[in-house]
Amino acid sequence: MLFASEMACFCLRGSSIEMKEMKTPSDRNRSRFDIIAEILRKLREPAGKTNIMSNCNMSSHQSGEYLSFMSSNDLIQIDGVPGKVTYQRTQAGRQFLEVYNRMVLLLEPNISASSLIWQ
């Protein structure tokens, strides 16, 4: 038998009761779109891979795959000067972020528009 409250669920197993914390939307794993939007938000200003990795909580391998995917889909551009590579958003990246933010506002009513970065 299962009973749920706002933040916990209680499972009856035989004569014992187990309490389990319920996951909130912010506890869930990030989707591919969530990660892309997070990288694009970080790229309001040009940034290097290490900066993106640490600010978006990603491994080197994971960030490399996302940056490659985003570059091949024209969401970001790569600027290279000797000894340093930086990434920045393209117009398509800004448009993606705008559409993504609108979807979040429609599908997650507990998120306010002011908490999203639009540009």
N, C-alpha and C positions, 0 to 999 in steps of 0.2 A: 504494500500500500504506500502511496506517495502523497505527501502534503507539501504545498509550496507556500512560502511567505515571500515578501519582497526581495530579500537577499539570500535566503537559504531554503533548502528543501529538506524534508525529514522523511527518511525511509524506515518503514517498520519491517523488520526481518525477525520473524518468530517473536520472541519476547523482548528483543532489544530494539532501540531506536537509534538510528544513525543520522547525524546532521551533516549535510554537505553544503558547502558554499556554492551558490549559483554564479555562473559567469555573467558579467555585465557585457554590453557591446564593446566597451573599451578593453576588455580582457581577452577578446578573441584574437586569433592569429590574423595578421594583416594579409589582405588579398593582394594580388598582383597590381591592381589599380591603386590600392592604398599606398603601396610602396612607391609606385611611379609618381603619384601625387606628392608624397612626402619629399622625394628627390627634387621634383620641380619647385616645391615651396622653398627648399634649401637654396635653389639656384636663382633666387631673386638677384643675387650678385654672383659673378663667376667664382667658381670654387674648384679646388683640386680633389682628386679621388679620396685621399686620406680624410679630408674635411667632410666630404659626403658620407664616407663610411662611419665616422664617429658620430656625426649628427643624426644619421638615419638608422643607427644601430644595425649595421650590416657587416658581413665578412668581406674580405678582399675579393674572394671568388664571386660572391653574390653581387657585390656592387659592380664588378667588372661585367658580369652578364647583363645586369639591368642597364648600365651605361651603354653597352654595345647595342642592346635592343632598342633603347631610346634614340640613339644616334642613327641607327638604320631606319627608324620610322620618323625621322626629322623632328623629334621632340626636343632634342638638345643639339648643340654644335660643340665641336671640340676645337679649342684654340691651343696651338702649341707654339711655345717659344723655346729656344734652346734651354734644356734642363727643367722645364716646367710645362705641364699640360693642365689646362683648365677647361671646365665645362660650363656652358651657359644655356639658358632656355632659348628656344626659338619662338616665333609667333605661333606655330602649331602647338608648342608646349604650353604656352599661355592659354590658348584656346582649350586644350585638353583640361587644364586645371580649372578653368571657369566652368566647363560642362560638368566635371567631376564634383565641384563644390555645389552646383545646383542639384545634382543627384543626391548628394549627402543630405542637403536640406529637405528634400522631398521624402527621403526614405528613413531618416533618423530625426524625428521631431524634437528630441531632447537636445539637439545641437543647435546653438544659436549662430546666426550669420556672422556676428562679430568675432566668433572664435575661429573662423576660417580666414586664411590669407588669400585674397582674391587676385593679387597681381603677381 
